[in-house]
Amino acid sequence: MASTSQEQSWLQICRMTDLPALIDADTGFGEPMNLARTVQTLEDAGVAGLHIEDQINPKRCGHLDGKGIVDEETAVKRIKAAADARRDNNLLIMARTDIRANDGLQAAIDRAKKLVDAGADAIFPEAMKDLSEFEAMRKAIDVPLLANMTEFGQSELFTKQQLADVGMNIVIYPVSLLRLAMGSAMRGLDSLTETGSFLAQTGNMQTRAELYELLDYEAYGHFDSNIFTFDLDTHVKH
């Protein structure tokens, strides 16, 4: 089942945004009863939806070779357990299938249909090879479909318009911001090693003013002006 730290992360994400939060629930973190608990924990955290996959637990990255896929009965039981466990009918239950990489596109279409019949509100077909495969999924499946645009994987990186044109409804970029951040950090550390300071990298950094604006830092001062008063103009060097 999900760890306490995962539960806290879900809660923190939902507290910090008014946008709908779609959570990766992996394989449900165990058997159907564990999956039911995961669904209700996510509901309590305030998520708008979750996706559950048909890999063998413990799972692997969806764009790696050698993934193990559960049989149809097990995959269907997972989605049924999730649908039965939810208390809020507005919670989106999305079924992810990784079977394309192992058994081909038609197997993915057939599996997706079974998962919809089991109660999935939407389908996440992982590791599609090209736009024609996304389009084939769209023609075969009636519920909303998600496209995973993860870099350095098995799928090409299409624009949101290209995906919309073949009928995809949702696009995710699951690791993009982390890769951007870590790439910048690596280049910054290389610069520090070469020059002895970060001076050459300051143009790539978020400024203090930008950080305070993002956090709405001045609002903390107004929260209780009897305790603290903060004036952004006199405290920030751009």
Secondary structure as UniProt FT lines:
FT   HELIX           4..15
FT   STRAND          22..24
FT   TURN            26..27
FT   HELIX           32..45
FT   STRAND          49..53
FT   TURN            62..63
FT   HELIX           72..85
FT   TURN            89..90
FT   STRAND          92..97
FT   HELIX           100..103
FT   HELIX           105..117
FT   TURN            118..119
FT   STRAND          122..125
FT   TURN            126..127
FT   HELIX           131..140
FT   STRAND          145..148
FT   TURN            151..152
FT   HELIX           160..165
FT   TURN            166..167
FT   STRAND          170..172
FT   HELIX           176..195
FT   HELIX           199..204
FT   HELIX           208..215
FT   HELIX           217..223
FT   TURN            224..227
FT   HELIX           232..235
//
